[in-house]
């Protein structure tokens, strides 16, 4: 049964009927009182809405479905509303009306004492004679409130999802662009590395050719030397004799120099006789001609130097060519390694670009899906808008008829105004009814 389709109070007397009213939700108690005494409160009905809201907040167990506050919550109710009436005074006043004691505070008890009405006046207050239409208006309002709440949540979720999807799509596009740029750079690096590799291979080939040529020349020189050795074979014995003579020459030269040093020393030391003797021997020794011995030495050493001189250029050229070939080979290996690394980097960049493209496509699809979901949510909001217009129009029609429970009508208006606070902007803009 709707909050505003009031069934008659049950009971054989006013106290029993009051007890039945005390078992109904806070809102129904407030509406009953406001219906019965509307003329007294038509300029200040907002306080009743606050009474109901405060009771629902303080009733931790039942909330808005509750009907009476426990003692602690009853004390808090009076404190929150800054009432001068104490809880003890309120209970004493109810005792004075013959209401049985109870360890709870129904809202209707507070209203009776605050506004000085007896149980009989309250339970017999007129509730209007058009509750059926009002109940239908309340039903429409309840449906609108539930629909608006669901549509609001759906619309907010859809818009949030769409915004997130659009942001993800934008980020994916940026990542794809960055990946494509990195791929292009990697391709450039790979091309440059392969060009450097080709140049290094050319240099290596040239160095190896130069090395081969140097080796060939050295081999030619070696062959020529061997041929010369063969040609001088008949003179080999003479050469050996010359070598022996050269060795003897070196020995004689060393003996000559040693004897000379000895005589020079004796000519400066000892007695006069010994010095003169040494000087005579030294003079005789120096008067001898050593030229043939020196000439043989010079001739032999010159021949050896000449052979070395002939071989030296080819040896140097061969060693230089080998070194150049080794350097070129190292450079080619380094270039090949760099080319392989650049190719791997390009392959990785290409794979990253493909992955980024796939992510962007997925993000775009998600954005399109989110946009469609948002459109569905907007359609649901339009449906809620139509329901809202229907509820408002019917309420205005009911309000225009005579015999309406004006307190219940006011509560309907007030709840509609409260619901409007949480409506999306597109619906709220059409809720231009006056309350």
Buried (B, 14 or more C-beta within 10 A) or exposed (E): EBBBBBEEBEBEEBBBBBBBBBEBBBBBBBBBBBBBBBEEBEEEBEEBBEBBBBBBBBBEEBEEEBBBBBEEBBBBBBEEBEBEEEBEEBBEBBEEBEBEEEEBBBBBBBBBBBEEBBBBBBBEBEBBEBBEBBBBBBBBBBBBBEBBBEBBEBBEEBBEBBEEBBEBBEEBBEBBEEBBEBBEEBBEBBEEBBEBBEEBBEBBEEBBEBBEEBBEBBEEBEEEBEEEEEEEEEEEEEEEEBEEBBEEBEEEBEEBEEEBEEBEEBBEEEEEEEBEBBBEBBEEEEEEEEEEBEEBBEEBEEEEEEEEEEBEEBBEBBEEBBEBBEEBBEBBEEBBEBBBEBBEBBEEBBEBBEEBBEBBEEBBEBBEEBBEBBEEBBEBBEEBBBBBBEBBEBBEEBBEEEEBBBBBBBBBBBBBBEBBEEBBEEBBEEBEBEE
